[in-house]
Amino acid sequence: MGSNNGARVVGMGFAGWLTILFIGLKLGRVIDWSWWWVLSPLWIPIPIIIAIFFIVFIFSVMWDEIK
């Protein structure tokens, strides 16, 4: 009973729930946004992650030149 075999249950995150909310509001005609903005919780994290990797890369190059 209740043995944990290492399996992990993964649910929907904040972005998924926000996307479902925005789609419901769009289909219910509560908001009049473009579909690009309705689906933005799905694509906005991608540029943020790319920017973080770019910043880390720049700092690592600068750190190597300082040493």
N, C-alpha and C positions, 0 to 999 in steps of 0.2 A: 504494500500500500504506500503510495506516494514515493516510490523509488525514482530517483533521478538518474536517467541513463544518458545524460549529456544533451538531450534534445532541448532546443530553445524555441519558445513560441515568440514569433515576431508579429507585431501588429502594425497597423497604420500609424504613421507619425503625424505630427502637427500639419505638415504641408499637405498630406493626403486628405486630412479632414477639412482643411481650409479650401482645398480644391473642390471637394464635394459640396461644401457650403456655397462656394461661388457659382458652381454649375447649377445648383438648385435655385439660387437667387436669379441667375440669368434666365433659366427656363421658366421660372415663375414671373418673369418680367418685373422683378423688383429693382434690378439694376440694369442699366443700359450700356454696359461696358463692352469693349471689343473682346472677342474670344481670346486674343493674345493676353489680355489682362486677367481674364477669368482663369486661364490655365497657368498664370504666372507663378503660383507656388510650386509648380513642377519644374520650371526652367530657370527661375532666378537663382537657386543655389549653385547651379553650374558655373556661371560667371564669377560668383563669389569664391568658389573653391579654386578656380583658375587664377584669380587675382591673388589669393593667399599663397599658392604655389609660386607664382611669379615673384612676389615680395620676398619669400623665403629664399628663392634662388638668387635674387639680387643681393640680399644680405650675406649669403654664403660666399658669393664671389667677392664682395667687398671685404669680408673677413679674411679670406685667403690672401688678398693683396696687402692687407695691413700686417699680417704675420710675416 
